Amino acid sequence: MTAGSGAVTTAETTHIWRAVASATGPADRAAAEEGVRLAYRLAGLPEPETVVWADSPRAGAALVARLTAEGTAGRSVRDAVRTRPWATARRQLFGRLGSDGWAEHWALTGAQLWDGLVMLTERIRTGLIEDLAVTAVASDSATDTPVDEEAAAKAAAAAEQAVRLTLLDAVLGQHDAAWLAAFDGQESGEALVGIAAVARAAGWWWPYERTAVVCERPVALHLDEAGRLDQGDGPALAFPDGFALYAWRGMPVPAEFLDELTELTPRRIREEENAELRRVMLEHYGYDRYLKESDAAPVQRDERGVLWRLELEGDEPQVMVEVVNSTPEPDGTHRTYWLRVPPRTRTAREGVAWTFGLEEAEYAPMRQT
């Protein structure tokens, strides 16, 4: 699958595909279109009559939905172009290397990229479903007719299901880098040369009998050291047409939320009702700074956390429990959460129990998470 001759080490191959996965900027459209046609030929299919470009996976999925509804694209050929060649390549390589050999080979190639790409592609899918399903429902309900909540819920579910089905036909292009790295340079990977060529040159794509829809790559991609989407002053992932995802250390946040981070105050943090967004605010502002500027003081600690109490003039006290998630993040760190609890709370354990709707005496978790 690698062009040219000469030995290429496993580490070099993985490095090359890591760069493919994170590539940004304009697609090489000529190379991508040739890769699409080659993928069809290797699958024993006629080349698509047309290759249509979209500026993002959102635009691509919307275009695919329209073409399939019109019946002009033909049936999906993803199984022939991507699924069956991959299964054959894996079976052949597994047969040659054996179970232990395959496990070692995968650990040195695809596994190096897998977790990060799964996080990224799942986040993109979620963003597409939220965006396209909401758009579809809004379009259908753009009338002065009173809203029937039950009908609206059914419409939303149907719209979401339609987007999910569209995404099942997608080939992930550059984001298929993990498994393409495992077959690069292997005899069993020859049938994947076309798919690999598209991945090196473009983003997601949809193969149908008569039409292939191919997407541009992102114009921006920002990840933290753990491979999670992360950007504090703009989109963490952005495409040419404006489709973008915003995140802080892997957690999705609204676009407008980031604008507030430079002007945070302890009061604004206290007023935020969403616990996840409040955690982001605290991380950005700094826990130590928040507590210092808020004149807060720890009043009690036990095995469940630390109880903090902040007296507020003209208002009830602000009482929070500082808890540490026992499940580590991908980078090995442990997230700290701040749980707002009733002013009457006297222990951290009582406060944590309250968040579960229990009295302190009733709270006996089998396992802390």
Beta strands, then each sheet from edge to edge (+ up, - down):
strand 1: 50-54
strand 2: 205-207
strand 3: 211-215
strand 4: 220-221
strand 5: 237-238
strand 6: 244-245
strand 7: 247-248
strand 8: 251-252
strand 9: 297-302
strand 10: 305-310
strand 11: 318-324
strand 12: 336-341
sheet 1: 1+ 3+ 2-
sheet 2: 4+ 5- 6+
sheet 3: 7+ 8-
sheet 4: 9+ 10- 11+ 12-
end
